Amino acid sequence: MKLLALVALFGAGLLLAGTVATVGSADTTTETLPTTSTVVETTTVEQTTTAPATTVVTTSTLTPTTTAQTTTSAESKSNGTPTWVWIVIAVLAAAAIGLLIALLTRRGGGMSENERQHRLQGAIESWTAQGWALLSETADSAVLHRGGEQMTVSVDSAGRINTRPLPTQPPPPDWPTSR
């Protein structure tokens, strides 16, 4: 029976873990990394003068560097069933598993008569060891007294021992008294 309860508890844990894993929304992150581009521009200027024939050639190279901006965006999209529906399903599943465990671990018709009488005898022996004397006994209860006090000791169908004081009455003179 304990194994069955353990298996049911394990199943509830798996169900809860699966539910938690699927609840929520899918997150998509887009990131644009920096891009560097280089443009090489060459300009040639040629000048000719008439004096002594000299030609001057000037060449310059420009290399401007441009960097694109980094863009990061996070998008959240919710697909499928809303979160509150999964929570309700998880609570209902846990309640069903708890009810199943309660029904399977429940005792049947209670204790047998022999077991109840055995427990009653143990309780009577415990009280008599403390100075109480037995006045009367039935299959599931007994009346004990000490001095002017009286009490009833009983065993219910589940095996629980109950004690209840009775109204104080002096015992008849022929009943034994305890010291």
Sequence and secondary structure as in RCSB ss.txt:
>XXXX:A:sequence
MKLLALVALFGAGLLLAGTVATVGSADTTTETLPTTSTVVETTTVEQTTTAPATTVVTTSTLTPTTTAQTTTSAE
SKSNGTPTWVWIVIAVLAAAAIGLLIALLTRRGGGMSENERQHRLQGAIESWTAQGWALLSETADSAVLHRGGEQ
MTVSVDSAGRINTRPLPTQPPPPDWPTSR
>XXXX:A:secstr
 HHHHHHHHHHHHHHHHHHHHHSS EEEEEEE   EEE  EEEEEEEE SSS  EEEEEEEE  EEE   EEEEE
EE  SS HHHHHHHHHHHHHHHHHHHHHHS  SS   HHHHHHHHHHHHHHHHHTT EEEEE SSEEEEEETTEE
EEEEE TT  EEEEEE      TTS    
